[in-house]
Amino acid sequence: MGTDPVKETIEGYEAGAEDYAQRHLDPEVMRKQLELFIKNLRGKRILDVGCGPGRDAKFFADRGLKTVGIDLSEKLLRIAQ
């Protein structure tokens, strides 16, 4: 049988969730891109697919946007909450 790349990716994020979150939680890294995204948004709702530890979802929610984050890594979703 072949390997399942999706399963391997999920397992990799699960194994390193805390380290990944520590490296990717600073909103300043993406501030300009996120502000440009909001400026061009046509509504107040965002679905953050692959939200990881929730950096972008938090940025959007803090600005009053109704934000839902989803991710395949349960550990990253717990961090995002």
N, CA, C and O atoms as a DFTB+ gen file, in Angstrom:
324 C
 N C O
     1  1       0.834      -1.198       0.000
     2  2       0.000       0.000       0.000
     3  2       0.873       1.254       0.000
     4  3       1.969       1.260       0.559
     5  1       0.372       2.310      -0.633
     6  2       1.079       3.570      -0.649
     7  2       0.841       4.361       0.622
     8  3       0.004       4.009       1.453
     9  1       1.583       5.414       0.748
    10  2       1.411       6.271       1.909
    11  2       0.283       7.265       1.649
    12  3      -0.050       7.563       0.502
    13  1      -0.283       7.760       2.708
    14  2      -1.362       8.741       2.632
    15  2      -0.773      10.102       3.001
    16  3      -0.532      10.363       4.180
    17  1      -0.535      10.975       2.017
    18  2       0.124      12.253       2.310
    19  2      -0.698      13.151       3.238
    20  3      -0.122      13.909       4.018
    21  1      -2.016      13.083       3.170
    22  2      -2.845      13.898       4.063
    23  2      -2.671      13.421       5.497
    24  3      -2.480      14.227       6.408
    25  1      -2.738      12.116       5.693
    26  2      -2.557      11.550       7.028
    27  2      -1.174      11.883       7.577
    28  3      -1.038      12.231       8.750
    29  1      -0.155      11.781       6.742
    30  2       1.210      12.101       7.172
    31  2       1.341      13.573       7.558
    32  3       2.018      13.907       8.530
    33  1       0.698      14.440       6.803
    34  2       0.744      15.870       7.113
    35  2       0.064      16.155       8.447
    36  3       0.598      16.892       9.277
    37  1      -1.103      15.575       8.651
    38  2      -1.820      15.759       9.917
    39  2      -0.974      15.244      11.075
    40  3      -0.848      15.919      12.096
    41  1      -0.399      14.063      10.928
    42  2       0.438      13.499      11.990
    43  2       1.630      14.397      12.293
    44  3       2.021      14.543      13.451
    45  1       2.205      14.994      11.266
    46  2       3.330      15.908      11.469
    47  2       2.926      17.137      12.265
    48  3       3.644      17.544      13.178
    49  1       1.786      17.735      11.933
    50  2       1.309      18.895      12.685
    51  2       0.924      18.518      14.112
    52  3       1.163      19.282      15.047
    53  1       0.328      17.342      14.275
    54  2      -0.029      16.884      15.619
    55  2       1.222      16.734      16.475
    56  3       1.235      17.144      17.635
    57  1       2.264      16.155      15.911
    58  2       3.493      15.898      16.658
    59  2       4.198      17.192      17.064
    60  3       4.806      17.259      18.133
    61  1       4.120      18.204      16.227
    62  2       4.840      19.442      16.511
    63  2       3.936      20.630      16.768
    64  3       4.350      21.769      16.554
    65  1       2.711      20.400      17.221
    66  2       1.719      21.470      17.355
    67  2       2.194      22.617      18.246
    68  3       2.071      23.781      17.866
    69  1       2.723      22.309      19.403
    70  2       3.125      23.367      20.335
    71  2       4.265      24.210      19.757
    72  3       4.238      25.438      19.844
    73  1       5.258      23.552      19.172
    74  2       6.379      24.269      18.569
    75  2       5.903      25.123      17.397
    76  3       6.314      26.276      17.260
    77  1       5.041      24.561      16.553
    78  2       4.495      25.293      15.416
    79  2       3.749      26.539      15.896
    80  3       3.921      27.627      15.346
    81  1       2.931      26.370      16.912
    82  2       2.147      27.487      17.438
    83  2       3.062      28.590      17.957
    84  3       2.807      29.768      17.708
    85  1       4.110      28.232      18.664
    86  2       5.030      29.233      19.192
    87  2       5.683      30.053      18.080
    88  3       5.933      31.248      18.243
    89  1       5.954      29.408      16.962
    90  2       6.601      30.103      15.841
    91  2       5.626      30.915      14.993
    92  3       6.051      31.799      14.248
    93  1       4.315      30.629      15.092
    94  2       3.353      31.238      14.163
    95  2       2.222      32.019      14.831
    96  3       1.213      32.286      14.179
    97  1       2.346      32.386      16.072
    98  2       1.252      33.107      16.732
    99  2       1.381      34.626      16.681
   100  3       0.424      35.324      17.015
   101  1       2.508      35.151      16.281
   102  2       2.715      36.598      16.264
   103  2       1.961      37.235      15.090
   104  3       2.330      37.018      13.936
   105  1       0.907      38.021      15.369
   106  2       0.116      38.619      14.281
   107  2       0.883      39.674      13.481
   108  3       0.492      39.998      12.360
   109  1       1.956      40.205      14.036
   110  2       2.720      41.235      13.329
   111  2       3.347      40.695      12.046
   112  3       3.600      41.451      11.108
   113  1       3.596      39.391      12.006
   114  2       4.210      38.772      10.839
   115  2       3.349      38.981       9.597
   116  3       3.874      39.172       8.499
   117  1       2.038      38.945       9.767
   118  2       1.115      39.031       8.635
   119  2       0.216      40.272       8.684
   120  3      -0.741      40.358       7.915
   121  1       0.492      41.204       9.543
   122  2      -0.407      42.346       9.753
   123  2      -0.806      43.043       8.448
   124  3      -1.996      43.253       8.213
   125  1       0.141      43.401       7.611
   126  2      -0.175      44.140       6.380
   127  2      -1.096      43.329       5.466
   128  3      -2.053      43.870       4.911
   129  1      -0.809      42.029       5.308
   130  2      -1.624      41.193       4.444
   131  2      -3.027      41.020       5.014
   132  3      -4.010      41.041       4.273
   133  1      -3.120      40.848       6.346
   134  2      -4.432      40.664       6.973
   135  2      -5.269      41.937       6.890
   136  3      -6.475      41.870       6.653
   137  1      -4.641      43.091       7.080
   138  2      -5.371      44.354       6.966
   139  2      -5.847      44.588       5.535
   140  3      -6.953      45.087       5.326
   141  1      -5.027      44.234       4.553
   142  2      -5.434      44.360       3.157
   143  2      -6.603      43.415       2.860
   144  3      -7.531      43.776       2.137
   145  1      -6.550      42.215       3.418
   146  2      -7.641      41.266       3.246
   147  2      -8.946      41.849       3.787
   148  3      -9.978      41.794       3.118
   149  1      -8.901      42.405       4.991
   150  2     -10.099      42.996       5.602
   151  2     -10.612      44.159       4.755
   152  3     -11.817      44.298       4.549
   153  1      -9.707      44.978       4.275
   154  2     -10.086      46.137       3.463
   155  2     -10.872      45.712       2.226
   156  3     -11.772      46.426       1.783
   157  1     -10.535      44.560       1.673
   158  2     -11.179      44.083       0.449
   159  2     -12.309      43.086       0.698
   160  3     -12.894      42.557      -0.247
   161  1     -12.610      42.834       1.951
   162  2     -13.662      41.890       2.313
   163  2     -15.031      42.520       2.055
   164  3     -15.235      43.700       2.342
   165  1     -15.958      41.748       1.523
   166  2     -17.291      42.264       1.204
   167  2     -18.317      42.000       2.285
   168  3     -19.497      42.282       2.081
   169  1     -17.926      41.487       3.389
   170  2     -18.874      41.188       4.452
   171  2     -18.173      41.188       5.796
   172  3     -17.102      41.774       5.955
   173  1     -18.785      40.532       6.749
   174  2     -18.249      40.503       8.110
   175  2     -17.967      39.085       8.581
   176  3     -17.723      38.863       9.767
   177  1     -17.998      38.108       7.651
   178  2     -17.816      36.720       8.053
   179  2     -16.601      36.120       7.353
   180  3     -16.364      36.350       6.167
   181  1     -15.834      35.342       8.127
   182  2     -14.631      34.716       7.589
   183  2     -14.587      33.256       8.009
   184  3     -14.848      32.926       9.166
   185  1     -14.258      32.390       7.069
   186  2     -13.959      31.003       7.356
   187  2     -12.458      30.841       7.133
   188  3     -11.977      30.911       6.002
   189  1     -11.733      30.625       8.213
   190  2     -10.282      30.476       8.156
   191  2      -9.970      28.982       8.043
   192  3      -9.892      28.275       9.048
   193  1      -9.793      28.518       6.814
   194  2      -9.527      27.111       6.550
   195  2      -8.035      26.850       6.740
   196  3      -7.192      27.510       6.131
   197  1      -7.726      25.876       7.595
   198  2      -6.331      25.610       7.926
   199  2      -5.819      26.641       8.914
   200  3      -4.704      27.144       8.782
   201  1      -6.647      26.951       9.908
   202  2      -6.356      28.053      10.834
   203  2      -5.161      27.796      11.742
   204  3      -4.656      28.730      12.366
   205  1      -4.699      26.556      11.829
   206  2      -3.554      26.260      12.697
   207  2      -3.825      26.712      14.113
   208  3      -4.890      26.420      14.656
   209  1      -2.882      27.424      14.730
   210  2      -3.060      27.848      16.115
   211  2      -3.977      29.057      16.284
   212  3      -4.160      29.534      17.403
   213  1      -4.556      29.558      15.194
   214  2      -5.571      30.603      15.298
   215  2      -5.104      32.037      15.207
   216  3      -5.864      32.952      15.527
   217  1      -3.876      32.257      14.778
   218  2      -3.345      33.626      14.701
   219  2      -4.244      34.535      13.865
   220  3      -4.657      35.595      14.335
   221  1      -4.547      34.135      12.640
   222  2      -5.328      34.993      11.756
   223  2      -6.780      35.083      12.216
   224  3      -7.383      36.154      12.157
   225  1      -7.341      33.972      12.672
   226  2      -8.719      33.979      13.162
   227  2      -8.871      34.956      14.323
   228  3      -9.861      35.683      14.401
   229  1      -7.898      34.973      15.217
   230  2      -7.933      35.913      16.353
   231  2      -7.835      37.351      15.855
   232  3      -8.560      38.224      16.333
   233  1      -6.953      37.599      14.907
   234  2      -6.791      38.934      14.330
   235  2      -8.127      39.432      13.780
   236  3      -8.526      40.567      14.038
   237  1      -8.810      38.580      13.025
   238  2     -10.094      38.963      12.440
   239  2     -11.165      39.154      13.516
   240  3     -11.904      40.138      13.489
   241  1     -11.248      38.232      14.444
   242  2     -12.258      38.320      15.510
   243  2     -12.043      39.565      16.361
   244  3     -13.010      40.211      16.766
   245  1     -10.796      39.906      16.634
   246  2     -10.495      41.109      17.420
   247  2     -10.934      42.386      16.724
   248  3     -11.051      43.435      17.357
   249  1     -11.176      42.299      15.433
   250  2     -11.628      43.459      14.661
   251  2     -13.120      43.395      14.360
   252  3     -13.621      44.104      13.487
   253  1     -13.824      42.534      15.095
   254  2     -15.272      42.490      15.008
   255  2     -15.845      41.633      13.905
   256  3     -17.047      41.682      13.646
   257  1     -15.012      40.849      13.249
   258  2     -15.508      39.989      12.190
   259  2     -15.932      38.648      12.773
   260  3     -15.276      38.125      13.674
   261  1     -17.021      38.094      12.267
   262  2     -17.470      36.780      12.715
   263  2     -16.560      35.754      12.046
   264  3     -16.584      35.579      10.828
   265  1     -15.765      35.088      12.863
   266  2     -14.705      34.236      12.349
   267  2     -14.843      32.805      12.848
   268  3     -15.039      32.565      14.039
   269  1     -14.740      31.865      11.925
   270  2     -14.729      30.445      12.253
   271  2     -13.434      29.875      11.692
   272  3     -13.124      30.054      10.514
   273  1     -12.680      29.187      12.544
   274  2     -11.449      28.550      12.105
   275  2     -11.605      27.045      12.100
   276  3     -12.169      26.469      13.031
   277  1     -11.106      26.406      11.052
   278  2     -11.110      24.947      10.994
   279  2      -9.713      24.460      10.636
   280  3      -8.969      25.135       9.925
   281  1      -9.373      23.292      11.132
   282  2      -8.067      22.704      10.855
   283  2      -8.173      21.205      11.050
   284  3      -9.034      20.743      11.798
   285  1      -7.325      20.444      10.400
   286  2      -7.323      18.995      10.556
   287  2      -6.534      18.547      11.784
   288  3      -6.643      17.389      12.189
   289  1      -5.752      19.425      12.377
   290  2      -4.984      19.085      13.567
   291  2      -5.786      19.437      14.821
   292  3      -6.048      20.608      15.094
   293  1      -6.165      18.428      15.564
   294  2      -6.921      18.666      16.801
   295  2      -6.090      19.435      17.824
   296  3      -6.624      20.273      18.550
   297  1      -4.806      19.162      17.886
   298  2      -3.946      19.879      18.841
   299  2      -3.873      21.361      18.504
   300  3      -3.950      22.200      19.402
   301  1      -3.726      21.696      17.230
   302  2      -3.686      23.110      16.856
   303  2      -5.024      23.781      17.121
   304  3      -5.056      24.947      17.513
   305  1      -6.122      23.077      16.917
   306  2      -7.443      23.661      17.225
   307  2      -7.582      23.934      18.721
   308  3      -8.160      24.946      19.116
   309  1      -7.064      23.049      19.542
   310  2      -7.124      23.302      21.002
   311  2      -6.313      24.544      21.364
   312  3      -6.729      25.340      22.206
   313  1      -5.157      24.706      20.723
   314  2      -4.347      25.901      20.963
   315  2      -5.107      27.139      20.497
   316  3      -5.090      28.169      21.170
   317  1      -5.769      27.042      19.355
   318  2      -6.513      28.176      18.794
   319  2      -7.659      28.595      19.699
   320  3      -7.993      29.777      19.775
   321  1      -8.255      27.639      20.379
   322  2      -9.391      27.987      21.248
   323  2      -8.912      28.826      22.388
   324  3      -9.709      29.226      23.237
